[in-house]
Amino acid sequence: MEYMFDNTTKVEEILNFFDGETQNIITISPDTDIENIHLLLTQISELSDYGFRFFNVRFKSLSSEKKSEILKIAIKEQLCIVSLIETMVLLINSSNNYNQEFFNSPNVFFSSVVDYLDVCDALEDEINEIRQKIIYYFLATIKSYVNHPRFIMNESSNFETMPQMYEYILVLLDFFNISFIMNTPNINIPNFSEIPNNIKTNTKLIDFWSDKQKFVISTLSELSNTINKKLEKETTQE
């Protein structure tokens, strides 16, 4: 299903047709008020059974100012909106090596390099805050590993629940990304004694990271073998 969302659109008109299976694309009209966008995002984020995953909300046509304001709201309220979470990952990795083809994609939050840089400047403090929380939750995941799977945490256990937004950010990261974030200037690494021993998540983050690392190592190894074989062949031909 595809929808155009503006100031006349009722959120219920979209959510009433949500069946928990069909992917939905919602394009935000550039003149839509922030309050109406906020209402839409909040209700999508609060859907049960990870229903937010079935909504692709597109913000490309909005101004840089509106985009910045929407991201600030999402970060403050820890909203789970797939396109915004993906955008946060781009921002915390501080990569601007994108070509025009990247910005032309309707799924990309930014419309141009200038748009990207404007949002980066407006969200400098918020991006730094996310990075610090990523480090906090990463260390908590590692520190809590002793409690999983050997121990089962129940509702009476002394645990801290990781916000869903940060859980899905971490799913999209790997050890290289996290290492980069931890080496970012002006980042305050939390005292290890302040990190919780029991962090509760719905995702097996360490398994995700391990699988990604294996894939990267395997791919690099195959690429290296291919290059070496090509070099050997060229040397033989000479």
ABEGO torsion letter per residue (X at the ends): XBBBBBAABBAAAAAAABAGABBBBBBBBAABBAAAAAAAAAAAAABBGGAAAABBBBAAABBAAAAAAAAAAAAAAGBBBAAAAAAAAAAAAGBABBBAAAAABAABABABAAAAAAAAAAAAAAAAAAAAAAAAAAAAAAAAAAAOAABBBBAABBBBBBBAAAAAAAAABBAAAAAAAAABBGBBBBBAAABBABBBBABBAAAAAAAAAAAAAAAAAAAAAAAAAAAAAAAAAX
